[in-house]
Amino acid sequence: MAVLPPMSQQIAPSLAGEQPAVPRRMPPFWLIATVTMTGTAALHMLVPALPMIARDLRTSQHAAQLAMTLYLAGMAIGQLVYGPLSDRFGRRNLLLISQAIYVLGLLLAALATRIELLLAARVVQSVGACGALVLGRAMVRDISGSKDAARRLAMLGLVMSLTPAIAPTVGEFVVTFLGWRAIFLVMTALVGGLFLLAWRELPETNHRRVALPGVRAAAASYLELWLSAPFRRFTVAGACGATSLYGFFAAAPFLVTDALHEPAGAVAVFCMMTFAGMIAGNWTAQRLAARLTSVRAARLGNTICLVCALALFGLTITHHLTAPGLMLLVVVYAMGVGILSPNALAGLMNLHPERAGTASSLYGFSQMTAGALFTLLASAHYGAPGVPVAVEMLVAAGVAAFSLARLRLPRP
């Protein structure tokens, strides 16, 4: 059973200005980004369909929202497996396997006749889909030096932001004309097509293989990473920032239409504008990469999130929440997330680039676990309309602020 050397015996190559191991054939960045984008596409496309699913399957609003929560939970658990396996066996073949599982889950969901079957299919989907997130991030890190990592990961985040910006609108269109089951058929065609492209065009990027640990050693490796204070604090801050908006998306179909009395089509507009804010934040993060450290840029982004969450909480508890006010604050909050997330991710990946897959898995697990908790918190029923969403965003920003305030990087 191979055990990885303790971190205390490692010198973080990122702090010494290491260069990446150049793959034999450079993979096309656009293909890595597109495949990675699909990891959350099935999550966001389903948002406008939740009320229709509840009616069609004769279930409650809360049960329909579990289609979001369980997807996030499945992604959290699945990501713990892909990272160590890809560090040992490589990224490419594992990515193809994960995409095949994703397609299977999509087809099962399209055939579901009961909410229990749909929820089970969503878990299968998520186990396959999370491979794209872990392996896409790891592939980008494989081909990047420490100086390029923040820029390329911010670029990946920028491209990935197109999915939740576009997906709810596409989902609304598909649901309106073809019904909610067609969402899964559209996704099957998309993921299946990308599977064929990846099989033909994506080379292996991991040429620095490490021994595959047993279960105990893998758990010890995860624990060792987590006990590293800088890694843990980057992870907590990034996870809270990246997934804090998931709670808003899960609640948006009901908050926007039922509480704020906007038409159903407004949900897609809210989602699109929110991710336009995140795209603006990712673009800003790229510009800040040459001027600010990852820590300072992450703190700047989270400060924006915290201010907006406080303002939203104030509006909700005083019953002054309006649709324009909600949109403005959520969009600016999303800009803060767009600055925070790529810098937190780059910071933790640069600490131990030789464990890029394992680090990506642990980050992804933390991220999706936080997202599942936030969707549950935002779907609760208490106080004035919008209070659960405001509380959820405030908790996320507050926890991230606490983590970043205590963050200190090791000296080279």
N, C-alpha and C positions, 0 to 999 in steps of 0.2 A: 504494500500500500504506500503509494508515494505521498509524501507530505511536503508542502511548499515551505521554503525557508521563511522564518519570521520576518516581519517588516523591519524590525530593528536592524536586520542584517542587510537590508536592501538600500541602495541609494536611488531615489526616484530619478530615472533617466530624464524625465521632463525638466527637472531642475538643473540638469547638466547640459541641456540643449541637445538631446539625442535626435537622431534622424530615424525615420521609419524604415523598416525593412521593405524595400521596394518590391512589389509583386512582379512576377515574370511578365505579366501583361496587365497594365493598369485597367481596372474596371471602369466603365462609364459611370460617372457620378449621377447622371440623370436617371439611370436605371436603378442604382442603389436607392436614390431618393424616392423614386416612384414606387418601388416595392415596399419601402419603409412606410410610405404614406398609407398603403392599404391596411396597415395594422389597426388603425382606428377608424377606417372608412365605414365598416359595418356598425361601429358604435354610433357615429354621428348621423348616418343616413337614416337610422331608425327613429331618431328623435321626433320628427313630425308624425310618425305612424303610431306612436304610443296610444293616443286616445282611440284610434280605430282598432288597434289590437285589443284594447280593453273591451270595446263593444263587440267585436267579432268573436272573440273567444269567451265572452261572457264572464269577465273577471274584473277585479277592482283596479283602480288607478295605481295603488301601491304594488299590486302583483305585476302590472305592466311595466312599472318602473324597475322591477327586479331584472328585467331584460338588460338594463344598463348596468345595474350593480353586479350581477353575476358575471357579465362579460368582463368587467374590470377585475373581479376576484379571480377569474380563470386566468387572465393575463398576468396577474401578480404571481400566482403559483407557477405557471408555466415558464416564466422568465428565469426562475431559479435553476432550471434544468439546461436551457439552451447555452448559457454562457460557458460553464465548465466544459460541456461537450464540444463547443466550438473552439475553445482554447486547445483541446487535445486533438480533435479530428478535423478541424477546419470549419470555415463558415459556409462554403458553397453548398455541399450536399445536404447539410443540416437545414439550410434555408429552403431547399427544394422539398424536403420532407415536411417542413412546417407549412408550406403553401398547400401541399396536398391535403393535409389535415384540415386546413382552413376551408378548402373547397368542399370537403365532406360535410363539415358543420353547416355551411351555407345551404347545401342541398337538403339536409335534414330539417333545417328551419323552414324552408319553403314548403315542406310537406306536413308540418306540424298542425295537428287538429285540436290540441289542448294546450293550455298555458304551460303545463308541466313539461310537455314535449318540446315546446319552444324554448323554455329555459334551459333544458338539458342540451339542446342543439346550440344554444348560445355559448355554453361552457366549452363544447367541442370547438366551435369557431374561435373562441378566445385563445385556447391552447395552441391552435395553429397560427393565429394572427400575431401573437406576441413574439414569435420567432422573427418576424420581419423587423420589429422594433429593436430587439437585442442585437441581432446580427447586422442590421443596417448601421447602427451606431458603432459596433465593433469594426466593421469593414472600413468605415470612414476613419476611425482611429488608427487602423492598420496602415493606411496609406498617408498618414499625416504625422509631421513632427510636432513637438509640443507648441511651437510658435504658430503653427497653422491650425491646431486642433480647435481653438475657440472660434476662429473664423469659419472653418468648414462645418463645425457642428452648428454654428449659428445659421449658416447657409442651409444646412439640412433642416433645422427648425423652421426656417423661413419657408422652404418648399413644403414641408409637412403641414404647415399652417393652412395651406391651400385646401387640404382635405376637409377639415371641419368648417372651413369657410364656404366650400362648394357643396359638400355632402348633404347638409340639411335641405338646401334648395333642390338638389337632384332628388332627394328622398321625397320632398313635397310634391314634385312633379310626377314621380313614379306612382306614389300613393293615390294622387288625385285621378290619374287616368288608368292605372293598371291594378291598384290595390297593394296592400302592404307585402304580400308574398312575393311580388315581382322585385322588390328590393333585393331579396336574396338571390334571385336569378340574375339580375344585373351584376351583382357583386361576384357571382360565380363566373360569369363571362370575363370580368375584369381580372380577377385573381388568376383564373386559368390561362388567360393570355399572357400575363406577366410571368407565370410559371414557365411557359415555353420560351419567352425571351431570356429569362434568367438562365435557363438550361443551356441556351445557345451562346449567350454573350458574357455571362459573369464568370470570371476566373476566380481561383482561390486567392485570398488575400492574406491568410494567416500562414506565414512561413517560419514562425517562431513557436513551434508546438511545445506544450508543457505536458507533463504526465497527468493522466486522469486520476484524481484522488478517489478513494472509496467514499462511501456515504459519510463516515465520521470525519474523514479528512476534508471533504467538501464543506461539511458543516463548520469545521474548524477554520477553513479558509474564509468562509463568509463571516464567521464571528470575528476573525482577526481583522478583516477589513472594517467591520462595523465598530470595533473597539478603537480603531484609529480615529481620533477626535476630528481632524480636518475632514476626513472622508465622510464620517457620520454627519457632520454639520452641513457640508455641501449637499449630501443626499437628502437630509430632512428638508432643507430650504428648497432645493430643486423639486422634490416630490410635492411639497405643499403648493408651490407656485404653479407647476405644470398641470396639476389635476384639480385645483380649486375651482376652476370653471366647469368641471364636469357636473358638479352639483347644480349649477345654474342651468346647464343644458337639460338635465333630467327633469327639472321643475319648470322650465320655460314653457312647454306646451300648455300647462295648466295655469301658471302664473300670468302669462301674457294674455291668454284668451279668457279665462274664468275670472281672475281678480282684476285685471286692468281693462278687460272688455275690448281687446283688440281683435281684429279678424284673424282666422287661423293662418293665413299667409304671412302674418307679421312675425310668426315664430322663426321662419327661415330668414327673414330680414334681420332679426335680432342676432341670430347665429352668425350670419354673414358679416355683419358690422363688428361683432365681437372679435372675430378672427381677422378682420381687417386691422383692428387695433393690435392684435398679436403680431401680425405681419409687420406693422410699423415698428413694433418693439424689437422684433428680430433684426430688422434692417438697422435700427439704431444700435443694437448690440454689435453688429459687424463693424460699424463705424467707431464704436468705443473700444474695440479689441486692441487697437494700436495705442490707446491713450490711458486706459485704466486697467488695473489688474482684474482678474476674475472676481476677486472678493469685493472690491469697491464697486464694480459694475453690478454685481448681484445685489449688493445693499441698496444701490440707487433704484434698481427695478422694484425691489420689495417695498421700499419707502413709498413709491407711487401706489402700489397695491394697498398698503396699510391706510393711506389717506383716503382712497376711494372707498374701501370697506367701511371705514368709520363714517364717512358721509352717507353711504347707503343705509347703514344701520340707523343713523339719526333720522333719515327720511321715513323709514319704515315704522319706527316706534312712535313717530309723531303723526302718522297717517297722512303724510304729504307725498307719498310715492306716486309718481306718474310715469307713463310709458317713456316720454322723452328723457326724464331724469334717470330712469333705470338704464336706458340705452347709453346715455353719456357716461355714467359712472362705470358701467360694466366694460365699455369700450376702452376707457382710459386705464382701468384695472388690467385689462388684457394687454395693453401696451407695457405695463410694468412686468407682467408675466413674461412677455416676449424678450425683455432685457434680462430678467432674473434667470430663467430656465437654462438657456444655452451657456451662460457663464458658470452656473452651478455645475452643469454637466461637464463642461470642459475642465473645471477645477478638479473634480473628483477623478476624471479619467486621466488627467496629467499626473496625479499622485502615484499611480501604479500602472503605467501603460503595458507592462508585461502581463498584466491580468485584465486586459481590456474586456474580454468576454465575461469574466466573473464579475468585474465591477459593473458592467452594463446590466447584467442579470440582477444584481442586488439593488441597483438603482431602479431598474424597472419594477422589481417586486415592491419596493418601497413606494414608488410612484402610484402603481395601480391599487395597492392596498389603501393608500391615502385617498385615491379617487373613489374607491368603493365606499369608504367611510363618509366621505363628503357627500356622495349622492344620497346615502341614507339620511344624513343630517339635514340636507336640503329638502328632502321629501317629507319631513315631519310636519305635523299640523299643530302649530301653536302661534299665538300672537296675531298681529295684523298681517295682511298679505305681504309677502316678501321678506318677513322676518327670518324664516329658516334659511333662506338664501344669503341674507346679509350676515347672519350669525356664522354660517359656514365659511364665507369668504373672510370674515374678520378673524375667525379661529386660525384659518390657514395662514393669513398674513402675519398674525401675531406669533405663531409658532416659528415661522420662517425668520422673522425678525430676531427672535430670541437665539436661534441657531447661528445666524450670521453675526450677531453681536459678539459671540464667544469664539468666533472662528479665527484661528491663527495658523498660518502655514509653516511647515518645518523649514528650517534654514538649509540651504544647499550645502 
